[in-house]
Amino acid sequence: MNSRIGLTFFGDSIMNFRKKECSWVYILQKKINKKFKNNFIFYKKIVTGLNTRSALNIIPDHIRKIKYKNIIIIQLGANDSWHYKSFGGLAEVDLKSFKLNLLDIIKKLNYLGYKKIIFVTYHSFLNNRLEVNKKSINENLKKYIKEIKIFCKNKKIDVIEVDNKSKYISPRKMCLPLPDGIHLNNNGAKIYTDIIYKYLKKQIFYDKKI
């Protein structure tokens, strides 16, 4: 490994919501620092309600300022998938636009010099209310997760499939209690950390190209 490795976290509030103990980003940073003392420099741009459209607006101003652009971990899609009555029952970002936005995000990050781009999918939400399109939150989100995986496969981009790795874990064990039922509790943040750290350790941390 080089002496200084930049690791950027970019995404929505599933990464970090209110308490640091419920943040997989915070717990993962601690775990990495314990193993690789002073090797990593961490950067974060985590925005509540962030979707791929608003992410494109943020990237030029915020990501450009980052000095060490070795790895970026992205978690986006949940807010894109929400369906609102105010949108006439449509998604906040429709699937076609979502796919185009993913492509534009990658283009921008490549242009800015990131060496490794990694997407992270989502857990199943405890709050599984029926949305205005007559589908549940998890049903709508599943379509966006599928598109992320297809996109990453086609573009040869890493994707950490939290949805598959946690599919046998009850959402009650991972999510804050209702009425939230979406963001992670402490146990959920630890589960994310374990999944992501194992992937990074195997696929990234010992890659001499990083």
Phi, psi and chi 1 to 4 in degrees:
 res  aa     phi    psi   chi1   chi2   chi3   chi4
   1 MET       -  147.8  -76.5 -179.5  124.4      -
   2 ASN   -69.6  164.6  -65.3  -32.0      -      -
   3 SER   -70.9  -30.3   57.3      -      -      -
   4 ARG  -126.9  116.9  -46.0 -106.7  -40.7  159.5
   5 ILE  -116.8  122.8  -53.9  -62.5      -      -
   6 GLY   -89.5  125.8      -      -      -      -
   7 LEU  -123.8  114.3  175.7   52.1      -      -
   8 THR  -103.7  136.2  -56.4      -      -      -
   9 PHE  -109.9  126.7  -61.0   97.6      -      -
  10 PHE  -137.9  118.9 -178.6   56.1      -      -
  11 GLY   169.9 -157.8      -      -      -      -
  12 ASP   -95.9 -170.7   57.9   35.2      -      -
  13 SER   -72.2   -8.2   57.7      -      -      -
  14 ILE   -64.6  -27.8  -59.4  -59.9      -      -
  15 MET   -67.9  -37.6  -77.5 -175.7  154.7      -
  16 ASN  -159.3  113.7 -177.4   24.7      -      -
  17 PHE  -133.2  108.5 -175.3   70.2      -      -
  18 ARG    63.9  -82.5  -64.9  179.8 -177.4  171.0
  19 LYS   -88.9  135.6  -64.0  180.0 -180.0  179.7
  20 LYS   -64.0  -26.7   61.8 -175.2 -178.9 -178.1
  21 GLU   -67.2  -17.7  -66.7   81.2    7.3      -
  22 CYS  -104.3   16.7  -63.0      -      -      -
  23 SER  -108.3  116.1  165.3      -      -      -
  24 TRP   -68.0  -27.0   67.7 -103.4      -      -
  25 VAL   -64.6  -47.0  169.3      -      -      -
  26 TYR   -62.0  -46.8  172.6   77.8      -      -
  27 ILE   -67.1  -39.4  -61.6  172.9      -      -
  28 LEU   -64.5  -41.7 -179.9   61.3      -      -
  29 GLN   -58.4  -44.8  -74.8 -178.9 -170.1      -
  30 LYS   -60.7  -41.9  -75.3 -176.0   65.1  176.8
  31 LYS   -65.9  -43.0 -167.3  175.3 -177.4   73.7
  32 ILE   -65.5  -43.6  -67.6  171.5      -      -
  33 ASN   -63.0  -34.8  -87.2  -25.2      -      -
  34 LYS   -66.0  -37.3 -174.4  176.4 -179.8 -179.7
  35 LYS   -84.7  -42.7  179.1   66.6  175.5  177.9
  36 PHE  -118.9   77.0  -55.4   98.9      -      -
  37 LYS   -59.5  121.4  -61.3 -174.9 -173.5  -56.2
  38 ASN    64.6    6.7  -58.7  -42.1      -      -
  39 ASN   -80.1  -26.5  -81.4  -15.4      -      -
  40 PHE  -108.9  141.2  -78.7   81.9      -      -
  41 ILE  -113.5  124.3  -61.0  174.3      -      -
  42 PHE  -101.6  139.7  -61.5  105.6      -      -
  43 TYR  -128.2  145.2  -55.3   92.7      -      -
  44 LYS  -137.0  135.2  -68.0 -178.5  -70.7 -174.6
  45 LYS  -135.8   94.4 -172.0   58.3 -175.5  177.5
  46 ILE  -119.2  122.8  -59.9  169.5      -      -
  47 VAL  -128.5  124.3 -179.1      -      -      -
  48 THR   -62.1  130.8  -61.5      -      -      -
  49 GLY    82.9    6.1      -      -      -      -
  50 LEU   -66.2  130.7 -169.8   69.4      -      -
  51 ASN  -122.4  179.2   59.9   35.5      -      -
  52 THR   -66.2  -30.1   54.6      -      -      -
  53 ARG   -68.4  -48.8 -173.9 -167.7  -53.4  112.2
  54 SER   -70.1  -28.3   51.7      -      -      -
  55 ALA   -61.1  -40.0      -      -      -      -
  56 LEU   -62.1  -31.6  -77.2  168.0      -      -
  57 ASN   -75.8  -28.3  -65.6  -33.4      -      -
  58 ILE   -80.8  -36.8  -73.7  173.9      -      -
  59 ILE   -52.8  -49.2  -72.6  172.2      -      -
  60 PRO   -59.2  -41.0  -25.1   35.9      -      -
  61 ASP   -80.1  -38.2  -69.6  -27.1      -      -
  62 HIS   -98.2  -44.4  -65.5  -82.3      -      -
  63 ILE   -72.0  -31.4  -57.4  -61.8      -      -
  64 ARG   -59.7  -29.1 -167.9 -172.7  -56.9  -86.0
  65 LYS   -78.0  -13.5  -60.6  173.1 -175.0  177.1
  66 ILE   -73.4  132.7  -67.4  171.8      -      -
  67 LYS   -82.8  -50.1 -176.9  176.8 -179.6 -179.3
  68 TYR  -100.4  105.7  -63.6   95.4      -      -
  69 LYS  -109.8   61.1  -60.4 -174.9  179.6   76.7
  70 ASN   -82.5  -50.7  -61.7   92.0      -      -
  71 ILE  -136.6  139.3  -52.9  166.9      -      -
  72 ILE  -129.1  131.4 -175.0  166.7      -      -
  73 ILE  -109.3  124.2  -62.8  178.1      -      -
  74 ILE  -117.0  133.7  -57.1  168.8      -      -
  75 GLN  -130.1  104.2 -171.2  169.7   35.8      -
  76 LEU  -141.6  154.6  -71.0  168.9      -      -
  77 GLY   134.1  -33.0      -      -      -      -
  78 ALA   -62.1  -48.6      -      -      -      -
  79 ASN   -69.4  -30.3  -67.5  -64.1      -      -
  80 ASP   -60.9  -34.3  -62.1   74.5      -      -
  81 SER   -82.9  -12.7   73.5      -      -      -
  82 TRP   -62.0  137.6  -60.6  151.4      -      -
  83 HIS  -108.9  131.5  -75.3   65.1      -      -
  84 TYR  -122.7  143.5  -65.8  107.2      -      -
  85 LYS   -63.1  -36.1 -171.7  174.5 -178.7  179.3
  86 SER   -66.2  -19.1   57.9      -      -      -
  87 PHE   -96.6   16.0  -70.0  170.9      -      -
  88 GLY    70.5   26.6      -      -      -      -
  89 GLY    85.5    3.6      -      -      -      -
  90 LEU   -88.5  164.5  -59.6  175.9      -      -
  91 ALA   -71.6  156.1      -      -      -      -
  92 GLU   -58.4  -41.5 -174.0  169.0  -38.1      -
  93 VAL  -132.8  116.9  177.7      -      -      -
  94 ASP   -68.0  161.3   63.6   76.7      -      -
  95 LEU   -59.5  -39.1  -83.0  170.7      -      -
  96 LYS   -62.8  -46.5 -177.4  178.3  179.0 -180.0
  97 SER   -66.5  -36.7  -62.1      -      -      -
  98 PHE   -57.4  -47.4  179.6   69.5      -      -
  99 LYS   -63.2  -41.0  -71.4 -175.6  -80.6 -172.5
 100 LEU   -66.3  -37.7  -67.7  173.2      -      -
 101 ASN   -65.7  -40.3  -70.4  -15.5      -      -
 102 LEU   -58.7  -43.0  -69.9  176.8      -      -
 103 LEU   -63.4  -43.4 -178.8   59.3      -      -
 104 ASP   -66.4  -36.5  -75.2  -17.4      -      -
 105 ILE   -61.5  -46.4  -73.2  169.8      -      -
 106 ILE   -62.6  -42.6  -64.4  -56.0      -      -
 107 LYS   -60.1  -43.6  -73.7  179.9  177.7  178.2
 108 LYS   -65.9  -43.0  -73.7 -179.8 -178.5  -69.2
 109 LEU   -68.5  -37.0  -66.1  176.3      -      -
 110 ASN   -64.2  -42.7  -76.4  -27.6      -      -
 111 TYR   -62.9  -36.3  175.3   76.8      -      -
 112 LEU   -78.7   -8.0  -70.0  169.5      -      -
 113 GLY   103.7   15.7      -      -      -      -
 114 TYR   -71.1  132.7  -88.9   97.7      -      -
 115 LYS   -84.6  -32.2  -63.4  177.4 -177.2  177.7
 116 LYS  -139.0  125.7 -166.8   73.0  173.0  179.4
 117 ILE  -116.1  130.1  -60.4  169.9      -      -
 118 ILE  -131.4  130.6  -56.6  169.7      -      -
 119 PHE  -100.1  148.2  -81.1   86.4      -      -
 120 VAL  -121.2  130.5  173.6      -      -      -
 121 THR   -86.0 -167.3   63.2      -      -      -
 122 TYR  -119.2  160.4  -66.0   86.0      -      -
 123 HIS   -80.9  171.4   59.0  -68.7      -      -
 124 SER   -80.0  135.4  -68.8      -      -      -
 125 PHE   -85.2  143.1  -63.4  153.3      -      -
 126 LEU   -70.7  -40.8  173.7   61.0      -      -
 127 ASN   -76.1  100.1 -173.5  -19.6      -      -
 128 ASN  -118.3   43.7 -160.5   26.5      -      -
 129 ARG   -60.8  156.7   68.5  175.4 -178.0  -91.5
 130 LEU   -79.8  125.9 -161.4   67.2      -      -
 131 GLU   -90.6  176.2  -63.2 -157.2  -80.3      -
 132 VAL   -68.5  -14.4  -66.1      -      -      -
 133 ASN   -90.3   12.7   68.1  -25.0      -      -
 134 LYS    70.9   16.8  -53.0  -57.7 -179.2 -176.1
 135 LYS  -115.1  152.8  -57.9  -72.6 -175.7 -179.5
 136 SER   -77.7  165.1   69.7      -      -      -
 137 ILE   -55.8  -46.7  -73.9  178.1      -      -
 138 ASN   -66.7  -34.8  -76.3  -41.0      -      -
 139 GLU   -64.9  -43.3  -74.8  176.7  -44.8      -
 140 ASN   -67.1  -43.2  -75.2  -31.6      -      -
 141 LEU   -63.4  -36.7  178.5   57.0      -      -
 142 LYS   -56.6  -36.7 -168.6  173.6 -178.0  179.5
 143 LYS   -64.6  -37.6  -64.6  176.4 -176.1  177.4
 144 TYR   -74.9  -36.8  -74.0   73.8      -      -
 145 ILE   -62.1  -41.4  -69.3  174.2      -      -
 146 LYS   -59.5  -42.8 -178.7  179.6  178.5 -179.0
 147 GLU   -66.3  -36.0  -70.5  -57.7  -29.6      -
 148 ILE   -61.5  -45.3  -70.6  170.1      -      -
 149 LYS   -64.9  -42.6  -68.5  179.9 -178.2 -179.4
 150 ILE   -63.4  -45.4  -68.0  171.2      -      -
 151 PHE   -59.6  -47.5  174.8   80.0      -      -
 152 CYS   -65.3  -37.6  -71.8      -      -      -
 153 LYS   -64.6  -45.3 -177.9  178.2  179.5 -179.8
 154 ASN   -66.8  -33.8  -69.9  -20.7      -      -
 155 LYS   -97.9    3.2  -63.4  -61.4  178.4 -178.8
 156 LYS    56.5   48.8  -62.8 -178.7  179.6  178.9
 157 ILE  -110.7  141.9  -64.5  169.5      -      -
 158 ASP   -66.6  141.3  -70.3   47.6      -      -
 159 VAL  -139.2  129.2   56.7      -      -      -
 160 ILE   -97.0  112.6  -57.9  174.2      -      -
 161 GLU   -87.9   79.0  -61.8 -175.3    9.7      -
 162 VAL   -61.4  -34.7  169.8      -      -      -
 163 ASP   -59.1  -43.1   57.7  -44.5      -      -
 164 ASN   -74.2  -40.9  -77.4  -22.2      -      -
 165 LYS   -68.8  -21.8  -63.7  -68.4 -175.5 -179.1
 166 SER  -114.7   11.9   64.6      -      -      -
 167 LYS   -65.8  -21.7   63.0 -177.6  176.9 -177.8
 168 TYR   -98.0    7.8  -62.7  117.3      -      -
 169 ILE  -100.3  128.7  -58.3  173.5      -      -
 170 SER   -62.5  135.8  168.6      -      -      -
 171 PRO   -55.9  -26.9  -27.7   36.1      -      -
 172 ARG   -63.3  -27.9  -68.4 -174.6 -178.5  -81.6
 173 LYS   -83.8  -11.2  -66.7 -176.7  177.8 -179.6
 174 MET  -115.2  -26.9  -65.1 -171.4   67.8      -
 175 CYS  -103.9  154.2  -60.1      -      -      -
 176 LEU   -61.2  148.4  -67.8  174.2      -      -
 177 PRO   -63.0  159.5   22.1  -32.3      -      -
 178 LEU   -61.6  149.4  -65.1  169.4      -      -
 179 PRO   -81.6   -5.0   30.5  -36.1      -      -
 180 ASP   -69.7  -77.6 -175.3  -64.7      -      -
 181 GLY    66.6   14.3      -      -      -      -
 182 ILE  -125.2  -52.4  -70.7  172.1      -      -
 183 HIS   -72.6  161.8  -64.6   96.5      -      -
 184 LEU   -80.1  143.5  -61.5  171.1      -      -
 185 ASN   -89.3 -176.8   57.7   26.3      -      -
 186 ASN   -60.7  -40.4  179.8 -111.8      -      -
 187 ASN   -66.0  -41.5 -173.2   58.7      -      -
 188 GLY   -62.4  -40.5      -      -      -      -
 189 ALA   -64.1  -37.2      -      -      -      -
 190 LYS   -68.6  -37.7  -71.6  178.6  179.1  177.3
 191 ILE   -64.4  -46.5  -69.6  169.3      -      -
 192 TYR   -55.6  -48.1  -99.1   75.3      -      -
 193 THR   -58.1  -45.2  -63.2      -      -      -
 194 ASP   -61.7  -44.6  -72.4  -17.0      -      -
 195 ILE   -63.4  -48.5  -67.7  169.1      -      -
 196 ILE   -71.1  -41.1  -64.8  168.1      -      -
 197 TYR   -63.4  -42.7 -177.4   79.9      -      -
 198 LYS   -60.8  -40.8  -74.5  177.9 -177.6  176.6
 199 TYR   -65.7  -48.1 -174.8   92.1      -      -
 200 LEU   -62.3  -42.2  -65.9  176.7      -      -
 201 LYS   -61.2  -41.1 -175.7  177.8  178.3 -178.4
 202 LYS   -78.4  -42.5 -178.1  178.9  179.4 -178.8
 203 GLN   -98.5  -25.1  -57.2  -69.2  -22.9      -
 204 ILE  -122.0  -49.5  -51.7  -61.1      -      -
 205 PHE   -61.4  -29.3  -70.6  163.3      -      -
 206 TYR  -105.3   17.2  -62.5  108.3      -      -
 207 ASP   -85.3  115.1 -174.9  -15.0      -      -
 208 LYS   -66.1  -12.6  -65.4  179.6 -179.7  179.1
 209 LYS   -78.7  -18.3  -65.1  178.0 -177.8  178.8
 210 ILE   -79.4      -  -65.2  -60.4      -      -
